[in-house]
């Protein structure tokens, strides 16, 4: 199957279980293809866990959920070594990070030491236990959630950790029609029970999509557009911290994937522009003056984009 066909089936199957959340579903698929990770911000009860379970089912992989709490230890995530009396030797007991889809629920509720346990896993796709590197299963994706309202007792994610997320998706309340569909779906039974009825993709499907993305070409004008977006964010008077070099790499690769999903072998400026805000919103830090003005990261990113001419 082509990347376009896979994306269409992925979206269709996810929406059999999860109603609405079109942007989050699209970003999740792009992250899957690129081997990236997704930070999801939304109020409780918006089917974030259900989305993660559905993705795991579709890729034929394992799913693990980690509830982040203030007393969470790094070993609760990565695992530890256990002494076995029967063999008089130590054995590595793998933690929940050893799964294809890992849901880090309320990731900002754990202190820095626990959050740091995710960094190696997310970037290197491995975990070091007792001085030895243990590779994580492929594909591997972290879906981390955080509550946008309740900040009491939370630990803001450090910039180094935020920068490792390919996208940040904002999950808002459903529209009236979608809310009605949600109620009707629950009236007919639990949607979570329907996850196992989905047919997983054939083995190697995501690798084929990734290979197709690599064949997508990028003209110099589009490449320069990505560079100008990143540079303009660093010059913005509204920001203390602009986009990192990794942000530019992620934006370019995401745009290539978006082009492949549309059935094209070349990137357009619109591919870049459509993914700029989800790629940048969690990497920039606003000045106090911008916050007083009532701006948020999305508004500042839109200001950055409007200051730039789109190549034609």
C-alpha positions in Angstrom: 0.0 0.0 0.0 1.1 3.6 -0.6 1.5 6.0 2.2 -1.7 7.7 1.1 -3.7 4.5 1.3 -2.2 3.6 4.7 -3.0 7.0 6.0 -6.6 6.8 4.8 -7.1 3.4 6.3 -5.5 4.5 9.6 -7.7 7.5 9.8 -10.8 5.5 9.0 -10.1 2.8 11.5 -9.2 5.2 14.3 -12.4 7.1 13.7 -14.4 3.9 14.2 -13.3 4.0 17.8 -12.4 7.7 18.5 -14.8 10.3 17.3 -13.4 13.6 16.1 -9.8 14.7 17.0 -8.9 14.9 13.3 -5.7 16.9 13.8 -4.5 14.6 16.6 -5.1 11.5 14.5 -3.2 13.0 11.6 -0.2 14.1 13.8 -0.2 10.6 15.4 0.1 8.9 12.0 3.0 11.2 10.9 4.8 10.6 14.2 4.4 6.9 13.7 5.9 6.9 10.2 8.8 9.1 11.3 9.4 7.2 14.6 8.7 10.4 16.5 6.6 11.1 19.7 3.5 13.1 20.4 2.6 15.3 23.3 -1.1 15.7 23.8 -2.6 18.4 25.9 -6.3 18.1 26.7 -8.8 18.0 29.5 -9.7 14.6 31.0 -12.2 12.4 29.3 -11.2 13.2 25.7 -10.3 9.6 24.7 -6.5 10.0 24.8 -6.0 6.6 26.3 -8.4 5.1 23.8 -6.5 6.7 21.0 -3.2 5.1 22.2 -4.8 1.7 22.5 -6.3 2.0 19.0 -2.9 2.9 17.5 -1.2 -0.1 19.2 -3.9 -2.4 17.8 -3.5 -1.0 14.3 0.3 -1.5 14.2 -0.1 -5.0 15.8 2.1 -3.9 18.7 2.0 -3.9 22.5 0.6 -1.1 24.6 1.7 0.0 28.1 0.4 2.9 30.2 2.5 4.7 32.8 0.6 6.9 35.3 3.1 9.6 36.2 2.9 10.6 39.9 5.2 12.6 42.2 6.6 9.4 43.8 7.4 7.7 40.4 11.0 6.4 40.2 13.0 6.0 37.0 13.1 2.2 37.6 9.3 2.2 37.5 9.6 3.3 33.9 12.8 1.6 32.6 12.9 -1.5 34.8 15.6 -2.9 37.1 17.7 -5.9 37.8 16.3 -8.6 40.0 18.3 -11.3 41.9 16.9 -14.8 41.3 17.7 -17.3 44.1 17.2 -20.3 41.8 19.9 -19.2 39.3 22.0 -17.2 41.8 22.2 -14.5 39.1 20.7 -11.1 38.4 18.0 -10.8 35.7 16.8 -7.7 34.0 13.1 -7.0 34.6 11.9 -4.8 31.8 9.8 -1.8 32.7 6.7 -0.6 30.9 8.8 1.5 28.5 9.4 -1.7 26.6 6.3 -1.5 24.4 5.5 -0.3 20.9 3.0 2.3 22.2 3.7 3.9 25.6 1.1 6.2 27.1 2.9 8.6 29.6 -0.3 9.8 31.3 -0.1 13.2 33.0 3.7 13.3 32.3 4.1 16.6 34.1 3.1 15.1 37.5 6.4 13.4 37.9 9.7 15.1 39.1 12.7 15.7 36.8 14.4 12.4 37.7 11.5 10.3 36.5 11.0 12.5 33.4 14.7 12.1 32.6 14.2 8.4 32.3 12.2 9.0 29.1 14.9 11.0 27.4 17.2 8.2 26.3 14.2 6.0 25.3 12.7 8.7 23.2 15.9 9.8 21.4 18.0 6.7 21.2 15.2 4.1 21.2 17.1 2.2 23.9 17.3 2.0 27.7 20.6 1.5 29.7 20.2 -0.9 32.6 23.2 -1.9 34.7 25.5 -0.2 32.2 24.2 -2.3 29.3 22.0 -0.9 26.4 18.7 -2.6 25.7 17.0 -1.8 22.5 13.3 -0.9 22.6 10.8 -2.7 20.3 10.2 -1.2 16.8 8.1 0.7 16.0 8.2 2.8 19.2 6.1 5.8 20.0 5.5 7.8 23.3 2.2 9.5 23.6 2.5 11.8 26.6 -0.5 13.6 28.0 -0.8 16.7 30.2 -3.8 18.6 31.7 -4.0 22.2 30.4 -5.8 23.5 33.5 -4.7 21.8 36.7 -1.1 22.9 37.4 -1.0 22.5 41.2 1.6 19.8 42.1 3.0 19.6 38.6 6.5 19.8 37.3 6.8 21.8 34.0 8.6 19.7 31.3 12.2 20.9 30.7 12.9 22.3 27.2 15.3 19.4 26.4 12.4 17.0 27.0 9.8 19.1 25.1 12.2 19.3 22.1 12.2 15.6 21.7 8.5 15.5 20.9 7.8 15.8 17.2 4.4 17.5 17.7 2.2 18.9 20.4 -1.5 18.3 19.8 -4.2 20.2 21.5 -7.3 18.2 22.2 -10.3 20.4 22.6 -13.9 19.7 23.7 -15.9 17.9 20.9 -18.3 19.9 18.7 -22.1 19.4 19.4 -22.4 16.8 16.6 -19.4 14.9 17.7 -20.6 14.9 21.3 -23.9 13.4 20.2 -22.0 10.7 18.3 -19.9 9.9 21.4 -23.0 9.5 23.5 -24.6 7.3 20.8 -21.5 5.1 20.6 -21.5 4.6 24.4 -25.2 3.9 24.3 -24.4 0.9 22.0 -21.6 -0.4 24.2 -18.1 0.5 25.3 -16.0 1.8 22.3 -12.9 0.3 24.0 -14.4 -3.1 23.5 -14.4 -2.5 19.7 -10.6 -2.0 19.5 -9.9 -5.7 19.2 -12.2 -5.9 16.2 -9.8 -3.8 14.1 -7.5 -5.5 11.6 -3.8 -4.7 12.2 -1.7 -3.5 9.3 0.5 -6.1 7.6 4.0 -6.3 9.0 6.4 -3.8 7.4 3.7 -1.3 6.4 5.2 1.6 8.4 8.6 0.8 7.0 7.2 1.0 3.4 5.6 4.4 4.3 8.9 5.6 5.7 10.8 4.6 2.6 8.2 6.4 0.4 8.8 9.6 2.6 12.5 9.4 2.0 11.9 9.5 -1.8 9.9 12.8 -1.4 12.0 15.7 -2.8 12.4 19.2 -1.3 13.2 22.2 -3.5 15.6 24.8 -2.3 12.8 27.4 -2.0 10.9 25.2 0.4 14.0 24.3 2.3 14.8 28.0 2.7 11.2 28.5 3.9 11.8 26.1 6.8 15.0 27.8 7.6 13.3 31.3 7.6 10.5 30.0 9.9 13.0 28.7 12.5 15.2 31.9 12.3 12.2 34.2 12.5 11.1 32.5 15.7 14.5 33.2 17.2 14.2 36.9 16.3 10.7 37.3 17.6 10.2 40.0 20.2 7.5 37.8 21.8 9.8 34.9 22.6 12.6 34.2 25.1 13.4 31.0 23.3 12.8 30.3 19.7 12.8 27.0 17.7 15.8 24.7 18.0 17.7 23.2 15.0 15.9 19.9 15.9 12.6 21.8 15.3 13.7 22.6 11.8 14.6 19.0 11.1 11.3 17.7 12.5 9.3 20.3 10.5 11.0 19.3 7.3 10.5 15.6 7.8 6.9 16.1 8.9 6.3 18.1 5.7 7.8 15.3 3.6 5.4 12.8 5.3 2.4 15.1 4.7 3.3 15.3 1.0 3.5 11.5 0.8 0.1 11.2 2.5 -1.3 13.5 -0.2 0.2 11.2 -2.8 2.9 13.6 -3.9 6.6 13.1 -4.3 7.5 16.7 -3.6 6.9 19.1 -0.7 4.9 22.3 -1.1 5.1 25.4 1.2 1.6 24.6 2.4 2.8 21.2 3.7 5.3 23.2 5.8 2.9 25.9 6.9 0.2 23.4 8.0 2.6 21.6 10.4 4.6 24.6 11.6 2.4 25.4 14.6 2.1 21.7 16.0 5.9 21.4 15.5 6.8 24.7 17.2 4.2 25.4 19.8 5.8 23.4 22.6 9.4 24.4 21.8 9.0 28.2 22.2 9.0 30.1 25.4 7.0 33.3 25.6 8.1 36.6 27.2 6.1 37.9 30.1 5.0 40.9 28.0 3.5 38.6 25.4 1.6 36.6 28.0 0.3 39.9 29.5 -0.9 40.9 26.0 -3.0 37.7 26.0 -0.9 35.8 23.5 -0.2 32.0 23.6 2.3 29.9 21.7 -0.1 29.4 18.8 -0.7 33.1 18.4 3.0 33.9 18.4 3.7 31.1 15.9 1.0 32.6 13.6 2.7 36.0 13.9 6.0 34.4 12.9 4.3 32.8 9.8 2.5 36.0 8.7 5.8 37.9 8.7 7.2 35.6 6.1 6.5 35.5 2.4 5.4 32.0 1.3 7.4 30.8 -1.7 5.5 30.0 -4.9 
